[in-house]
């Protein structure tokens, strides 16, 4: 049986999906790691949702319950991601 941590092991990928409807705060709508994280990313790409890889922010967001708003402490970091998404949408 293999373990998920230890020397030479890659930690499982964490994925967090956010939904943002103005004027409220972004909220977590999906979160998972390992195969579930991979499935969240795959589903996003299949539906044309831009994906930004930021492991540190994903780790912080993964501690938030589903359907909960992100805390104010993460507003700036998430705003940068939303800016990325908006710029990507403008290029289409």
Backbone as a chain_set.jsonl record, in Angstrom:
{"seq": "XXXXXXXXXXXXXXXXXXXXXXXXXXXXXXXXXXXXXXXXXXXXXXXXXXXXXXXXXXXXXXXXXXXXXXXXXXXXXXXXXXXXXXXXXXXX", "coords": {"N": [[0.843, -1.171, 0.0], [0.612, 2.175, -0.879], [1.579, 5.413, 0.324], [0.345, 8.796, 0.604], [2.094, 10.77, 1.233], [5.471, 11.711, 1.998], [9.024, 11.272, 1.46], [9.992, 12.103, -1.814], [7.471, 11.817, -2.894], [4.728, 13.114, -4.698], [2.467, 15.526, -3.669], [-1.138, 15.146, -3.606], [-3.078, 16.733, -6.15], [-4.883, 19.694, -5.517], [-8.062, 21.032, -6.05], [-10.23, 23.788, -6.37], [-13.352, 25.114, -6.959], [-14.806, 28.187, -7.744], [-17.599, 30.386, -7.47], [-18.839, 33.423, -8.648], [-21.03, 35.919, -8.175], [-21.937, 39.087, -8.674], [-23.454, 41.346, -6.353], [-22.149, 40.011, -4.315], [-19.743, 38.107, -2.343], [-17.184, 35.94, -3.7], [-17.855, 32.42, -3.753], [-17.233, 29.108, -2.563], [-17.832, 26.383, -4.592], [-17.143, 23.84, -5.272], [-14.799, 21.391, -4.22], [-11.847, 19.495, -3.908], [-9.38, 16.842, -3.692], [-6.678, 14.952, -5.149], [-7.982, 12.313, -7.116], [-10.552, 13.444, -7.233], [-10.028, 16.179, -7.294], [-8.68, 16.27, -9.749], [-10.842, 15.578, -11.406], [-12.559, 17.771, -11.039], [-11.039, 19.78, -12.268], [-10.849, 18.726, -14.873], [-13.58, 18.732, -15.624], [-14.121, 21.476, -15.53], [-12.472, 22.406, -17.626], [-13.638, 21.042, -19.786], [-15.992, 22.448, -20.004], [-15.186, 24.915, -20.79], [-14.284, 26.616, -18.809], [-12.004, 28.844, -17.461], [-8.88, 27.819, -16.043], [-6.828, 28.326, -13.342], [-3.728, 27.682, -12.005], [-2.757, 27.547, -8.754], [-1.319, 26.466, -6.206], [-0.945, 27.193, -3.46], [-3.011, 29.04, -2.893], [-5.175, 27.391, -3.547], [-4.947, 25.456, -1.546], [-5.541, 27.022, 0.731], [-8.174, 27.827, 0.112], [-9.411, 25.373, 0.08], [-10.075, 24.755, 2.642], [-12.448, 25.897, 3.2], [-15.914, 25.546, 3.618], [-18.256, 23.987, 1.344], [-20.413, 26.035, -0.575], [-19.975, 28.24, 1.006], [-19.041, 31.662, 1.496], [-15.932, 33.132, 0.487], [-13.383, 34.023, 2.869], [-12.662, 37.379, 4.019], [-9.914, 37.715, 4.216], [-8.864, 36.435, 2.022], [-9.664, 37.865, -0.167], [-8.05, 39.613, -1.826], [-6.216, 37.873, -3.09], [-7.992, 36.172, -4.457], [-9.258, 38.052, -6.051], [-7.234, 38.656, -7.85], [-7.155, 36.266, -9.298], [-9.732, 36.276, -10.39], [-9.435, 38.486, -12.031], [-7.618, 37.418, -13.892], [-9.299, 35.522, -15.082], [-11.293, 37.136, -16.233], [-9.754, 38.598, -18.066], [-8.945, 36.507, -19.719], [-11.405, 35.736, -20.768], [-12.052, 37.976, -22.282], [-10.271, 37.762, -24.367], [-11.291, 35.825, -25.965]], "CA": [[0.0, 0.0, 0.0], [1.415, 3.388, -0.935], [1.063, 6.552, 1.081], [0.27, 10.018, -0.186], [3.126, 11.708, 1.614], [6.767, 11.124, 2.264], [10.07, 11.722, 0.544], [9.873, 11.74, -3.217], [6.072, 11.697, -3.304], [4.052, 14.337, -5.092], [1.178, 15.623, -2.973], [-2.262, 15.14, -4.541], [-3.489, 18.056, -6.612], [-6.095, 20.227, -4.896], [-8.817, 21.92, -6.929], [-11.357, 24.473, -5.75], [-14.134, 25.884, -7.929], [-15.48, 29.338, -7.15], [-18.658, 31.056, -8.227], [-18.908, 34.822, -8.249], [-22.173, 36.676, -8.669], [-21.943, 40.396, -8.025], [-22.431, 42.076, -5.617], [-21.657, 39.223, -3.182], [-18.367, 37.599, -2.349], [-17.052, 34.626, -4.331], [-18.086, 31.313, -2.825], [-16.715, 27.804, -2.963], [-18.91, 25.513, -5.069], [-16.604, 22.474, -5.362], [-13.45, 21.287, -3.676], [-11.408, 18.111, -3.788], [-7.972, 16.571, -3.962], [-6.446, 13.659, -5.797], [-8.819, 12.044, -8.288], [-11.664, 14.387, -7.261], [-9.461, 17.438, -7.779], [-8.464, 16.105, -11.195], [-12.157, 15.574, -12.054], [-13.033, 19.161, -11.024], [-10.276, 20.491, -13.304], [-11.281, 18.177, -16.165], [-14.933, 19.22, -15.896], [-14.007, 22.908, -15.834], [-11.908, 22.557, -18.977], [-14.643, 20.566, -20.748], [-17.024, 23.47, -20.119], [-14.583, 26.181, -21.18], [-14.01, 27.458, -17.643], [-10.555, 29.029, -17.302], [-8.283, 27.187, -14.87], [-5.59, 28.969, -12.882], [-3.077, 26.819, -11.023], [-2.148, 28.269, -7.648], [-1.434, 25.483, -5.128], [-1.047, 27.81, -2.132], [-4.373, 29.562, -2.761], [-6.08, 26.238, -3.542], [-4.884, 24.865, -0.2], [-6.281, 27.907, 1.638], [-9.596, 27.775, -0.236], [-9.946, 24.03, 0.332], [-10.521, 24.663, 4.035], [-13.753, 26.555, 3.281], [-17.028, 24.644, 3.342], [-18.993, 24.191, 0.097], [-21.464, 27.055, -0.518], [-19.599, 29.332, 1.909], [-18.271, 32.752, 0.906], [-14.527, 33.145, 0.886], [-13.15, 35.022, 3.909], [-12.061, 38.641, 3.573], [-8.455, 37.579, 4.152], [-8.482, 35.897, 0.71], [-10.231, 38.698, -1.234], [-7.048, 40.13, -2.777], [-5.703, 36.753, -3.893], [-9.052, 35.718, -5.355], [-9.47, 39.127, -7.029], [-6.218, 38.48, -8.891], [-7.598, 35.139, -10.122], [-10.886, 36.746, -11.168], [-8.874, 39.337, -13.084], [-7.099, 36.499, -14.906], [-10.434, 34.912, -15.786], [-11.928, 38.173, -17.055], [-8.873, 38.888, -19.211], [-9.004, 35.336, -20.613], [-12.703, 35.783, -21.45], [-12.0, 39.069, -23.258], [-9.457, 37.321, -25.503], [-12.042, 34.844, -26.772]], "C": [[0.886, 1.231, 0.0], [0.756, 4.484, -0.117], [1.099, 7.786, 0.201], [1.346, 11.025, 0.177], [4.423, 10.965, 1.873], [7.77, 11.608, 1.244], [9.828, 11.221, -0.877], [8.453, 11.6, -3.725], [5.522, 13.074, -3.656], [2.726, 14.414, -4.344], [0.034, 15.641, -3.986], [-2.656, 16.568, -4.907], [-4.802, 18.436, -5.931], [-6.756, 21.161, -5.903], [-9.988, 22.501, -6.145], [-12.048, 25.294, -6.824], [-14.872, 26.986, -7.178], [-16.585, 29.824, -8.071], [-18.732, 32.478, -7.714], [-20.072, 35.49, -8.959], [-22.177, 38.008, -7.932], [-23.306, 40.658, -7.429], [-21.829, 41.277, -4.473], [-20.201, 38.836, -3.324], [-18.331, 36.278, -3.133], [-17.303, 33.531, -3.29], [-17.568, 30.021, -3.43], [-17.893, 26.926, -3.377], [-18.444, 24.066, -5.278], [-15.181, 22.487, -4.833], [-13.082, 19.814, -3.566], [-9.93, 17.981, -4.052], [-7.823, 15.189, -4.566], [-7.351, 13.49, -7.002], [-9.988, 13.011, -8.382], [-11.191, 15.756, -7.741], [-9.217, 17.39, -9.28], [-9.784, 16.172, -11.958], [-12.738, 16.988, -12.102], [-12.343, 19.945, -12.134], [-10.713, 20.022, -14.689], [-12.659, 18.722, -16.563], [-14.913, 20.707, -16.247], [-13.506, 23.107, -17.259], [-12.9, 22.114, -20.049], [-15.72, 21.613, -20.993], [-16.459, 24.851, -20.425], [-14.332, 27.14, -20.023], [-12.501, 27.607, -17.507], [-10.073, 28.413, -15.987], [-6.968, 27.9, -14.568], [-4.986, 28.062, -11.822], [-2.333, 27.671, -10.009], [-2.283, 27.372, -6.412], [-1.611, 26.088, -3.736], [-2.457, 28.336, -1.897], [-5.38, 28.415, -2.729], [-6.104, 25.577, -2.169], [-5.691, 25.711, 0.788], [-7.778, 27.822, 1.375], [-10.221, 26.417, 0.084], [-10.421, 23.846, 1.764], [-11.915, 25.271, 4.237], [-14.84, 25.548, 2.895], [-17.69, 24.988, 2.007], [-20.162, 25.141, 0.365], [-21.199, 28.165, 0.495], [-18.833, 30.393, 1.126], [-16.819, 32.645, 1.351], [-14.342, 34.208, 1.97], [-12.464, 36.261, 3.345], [-10.556, 38.544, 3.425], [-7.98, 37.072, 2.792], [-8.993, 36.741, -0.453], [-9.192, 39.122, -2.265], [-6.536, 39.015, -3.678], [-6.748, 36.27, -4.892], [-9.349, 36.778, -6.408], [-8.449, 39.027, -8.168], [-6.613, 37.339, -9.834], [-8.79, 35.553, -10.992], [-10.436, 37.673, -12.296], [-8.318, 38.503, -14.221], [-8.239, 35.933, -15.753], [-11.104, 35.928, -16.706], [-11.069, 38.521, -18.269], [-8.906, 37.741, -20.221], [-10.317, 35.352, -21.411], [-12.718, 36.861, -22.516], [-11.231, 38.659, -24.509], [-10.199, 36.373, -26.434], [-12.831, 35.501, -27.848]], "O": [[1.818, 1.321, 0.799], [-0.455, 4.482, 0.102], [1.791, 7.822, -0.816], [1.496, 12.037, -0.507], [4.449, 9.737, 1.954], [7.41, 12.276, 0.274], [9.5, 10.054, -1.093], [8.255, 11.288, -4.899], [5.818, 14.066, -2.991], [1.941, 13.466, -4.382], [0.219, 16.104, -5.111], [-2.578, 17.483, -4.087], [-5.708, 17.615, -5.788], [-6.087, 21.98, -6.533], [-10.645, 21.809, -5.367], [-11.406, 26.08, -7.521], [-15.475, 26.756, -6.13], [-16.506, 29.686, -9.292], [-18.695, 32.72, -6.507], [-20.091, 35.608, -10.184], [-22.392, 38.058, -6.721], [-24.285, 40.188, -8.009], [-21.045, 41.838, -3.708], [-19.527, 39.192, -4.291], [-19.341, 35.58, -3.214], [-17.003, 33.696, -2.107], [-17.481, 29.871, -4.649], [-18.838, 26.744, -2.61], [-19.271, 23.169, -5.441], [-14.456, 23.471, -4.98], [-13.908, 18.987, -3.18], [-9.299, 18.899, -4.576], [-8.734, 14.364, -4.5], [-7.481, 14.401, -7.819], [-10.392, 13.375, -9.486], [-11.885, 16.416, -8.514], [-9.511, 18.347, -9.997], [-9.843, 16.758, -13.039], [-13.346, 17.367, -13.102], [-12.996, 20.694, -12.861], [-10.923, 20.843, -15.581], [-12.867, 19.123, -17.708], [-15.614, 21.141, -17.162], [-14.072, 23.901, -18.011], [-12.994, 22.741, -21.104], [-16.3, 21.66, -22.077], [-17.174, 25.849, -20.331], [-14.185, 28.344, -20.234], [-11.787, 26.606, -17.444], [-10.755, 28.475, -14.964], [-6.112, 28.05, -15.44], [-5.654, 27.71, -10.849], [-1.41, 28.412, -10.347], [-3.246, 27.498, -5.656], [-2.354, 25.545, -2.918], [-3.038, 28.112, -0.835], [-6.342, 28.463, -1.962], [-7.165, 25.183, -1.685], [-6.444, 25.166, 1.594], [-8.568, 27.753, 2.316], [-11.424, 26.326, 0.331], [-11.106, 22.869, 2.063], [-12.49, 25.167, 5.321], [-14.678, 24.788, 1.94], [-17.685, 26.146, 1.589], [-20.817, 25.056, 1.404], [-22.098, 28.945, 0.809], [-18.073, 30.075, 0.211], [-16.515, 32.142, 2.433], [-15.074, 35.197, 1.988], [-11.776, 36.198, 2.326], [-9.977, 39.23, 2.582], [-6.815, 37.258, 2.441], [-8.782, 36.378, -1.61], [-9.435, 38.998, -3.465], [-6.434, 39.192, -4.892], [-6.423, 35.991, -6.046], [-9.662, 36.436, -7.548], [-8.781, 39.288, -9.324], [-6.42, 37.447, -11.045], [-8.85, 35.223, -12.176], [-10.999, 37.643, -13.39], [-8.517, 38.836, -15.39], [-8.149, 35.875, -16.979], [-11.443, 35.602, -17.844], [-11.588, 38.715, -19.368], [-8.896, 37.971, -21.43], [-10.328, 35.017, -22.595], [-13.341, 36.676, -23.562], [-11.512, 39.159, -25.598], [-9.774, 36.149, -27.567], [-13.516, 34.822, -28.614]]}, "num_chains": 1, "name": "protein.A"}
